[in-house]
């Protein structure tokens, strides 16, 4: 039966390819060795594990103050551009990078510098900026307690005769988030800006 199937397959391949591909005996040899190797008994657990050494337990990775600061700064940039969306981002990107973001980075550095190591290791950044015309870009908070440490916002201001500006600012837990610490203002245009995240 096997020989009959092989011959039928060879004839079919030759007819389908109009004789340009002729099956060789190497194909059938490989097919036969493959079926023979499949029939062999699988190796046992001890045979498989004998070649490996026991894994060395890893010690937990301790991030340095600089590592945590670097991660927060990168996440801050990512969340800002997520909030800007594709309509606002390209228009204000250069001013944001030159004026606003360096000051945002300084505020994050100052916050990290004031914290003890235990609280520092529990810092996280929110991942959902507000849409529409809401202010929230991101908050840095204590992951265990859920309490905000510093809040970064952007407010859309309409100034008479001047047009619309984006006011980038932040609030800190030190004064119960009352004071606006202005980072910078970026001019949009005289027409109404699009909604965030658009």
PyMOL commands that set and color helices and strands:
alter all, ss='L'
color gray80, all
select helices_A, chain A and resi 2-16+25-39+45-49+65-114+117-120+173-175
alter helices_A, ss='H'
color red, helices_A
select strands_A, chain A and resi 123-125+136-142+148-159+163-172+181-189
alter strands_A, ss='S'
color yellow, strands_A
deselect
rebuild
show_as cartoon
